[in-house]
Amino acid sequence: MWKNRKYDLGKDGLWFLVLSLALPTALGQAVNVLYAIVDRMYIGHIAGYGDIALAGVGVASPIATFLSSFATLIGMGGAPIMAMREGHGDHDIAERILTTGFYLLLIASVILTPIFFFFRDPILLTFGASDVTLPFASEYLGWYVLGTPFALLSTGLNSFVINQGMSKKGMISVLAGALMNIILDPVFIFLFDMGVKGAAIATVISQFVSMLISIFALRSRNTTIRLNFKGFMGSQVGKIIKFGLSSFIIISTDSLLLVVLNAMLQKYGGPGWGDILITCSTIVQSYHILVTYPMGGMTAGCQGLVSYNFGAGLGDRVKGSIRNLQILITGYTVVMFIFTIFGSELFATLFSSDPQILELSARYMLIFECMIIPLSFQYVNVDMMTALGQIKISLPLSLTRKITFFLASLILPMIFGASSAFFSEPISDIIACVIGTTIVHLSLGKILAKRMKEGFRI
């Protein structure tokens, strides 16, 4: 049993644990969506140039998210290993893995910041910016990149908080930053008349606040596995990257695939129409992360539960945790699908008042999200296999969906026109669901039987 904690991951009821760990993290991630979309909501309503500025930020945002995905590589890679070690009784090693994750996040920040700051314009032009939208995209991304250390540390360290069963503290970290962003955005954008630059600066300040809260949580005397800033383990770097690779691929390729989608919309939409489609795509993408971030939060919240029980050799609790989590997430996606049918145009009004953009965005939103219920199985399959250390399964499952989306977004516009690119998401969702669910169903029993036969290895 983990000391000084509210939950006993090895003994408490599974439904109680799944709900207690998944829901706060899902709520935290739902609030985290505000980081991404509240900027767009204010920018889209700037008088005179809001729709064009929104298109520019829409091109920049997936690149900004790609930067943040390196926090997922380290956080989602190190945190399950930390939880497994603690479940196996290796407390000192668990603390050293946390320390190693902290320094890896710092190193990644030092490497990524100058690259994306100085080369942002060529990157933006390659992936969907036009001569009209480039000034807005470049200004937003430039200021955002300067806050890369805060973005990576806030997101990465939050994984180590959550995987200790401290879902509420993880939620508080995200909630505080998001509320700060909501307050600062109108101040910088409208009161100080800073436009898209003000939106980026507000986001950076908010991420700094989230980072501080995560550090304080991990330094607290009541925290089981504390951040001590000492004990870096070079021998664990490869394992952390290996564990986090599939989650990294999910986040980073989601971002890159949205970049490709924008590029195809711009290429096949042509001058003028391409910018309109990217404005609609920005609204659709904003809704998509509103759907998917809470799903990722639920699976992240329960990774520590699954990893701990796997490390402790409690196979039935591993199976029960995964089953209950799937029921919870499927129910969530059913609710979101119903809202998509009836509320998509209402959602679009948060970003624009242009009738054409509202009508098109609602139509594309329904297409893009029509397979979100099968998508719930993809999230559980990949993240729970990662929690069990089965990277040889989770990584190919991630790649299956990404490759399908990539090919569809390239091929469909060439045959059916620019707007057909929005069908790439549902096509990839259903294919990934069928393949992933079949593989996990056939593999899980064997994985747990091997754990019982051979003991704990990592």
Buried (B, 14 or more C-beta within 10 A) or exposed (E): EBEEBEBEBBEBEBEEBBBBBBBBBBBBBBBBBBBBBBBBBBBBBBEEBBBBBBBBBBBBBBBBBBBBBBBBBBBBBBBBBBBBBBBBEBBEBBBBBBBBBBBBBBEBBEEBBEEBBEEBBEBBBEBBBBEBBBBBBBBBBBBBBBBBBBBBBBBBBBBBBBBBBBBBBBBBBBBBBBBBBBEBBBEBBBEEEBBBBBBBBBBBBBBBBBBBBBBEBBEBEEBBBBBEEEEBBEEBBEBBBBBBBBBBBBBBBBBBBBBBBBBBBBBBBEEEBBBBBBBBBBBBBBBBBBBBBBBBBBBBBBBBBBBBBBBBBBBEBBBBBBEBBBBBBBEBBEEBBEBBEEBBBEBBBBBBEBEEBBEBBBBBBBBBBBBBBBBBBBBBBBBBBBBBBBBEBBBBBBBBBBBBBBEBBBBBBEEEEBBBBBBBBBBBBBBBBBBBBEBBEEBBEEBBEEBEEEEBEB
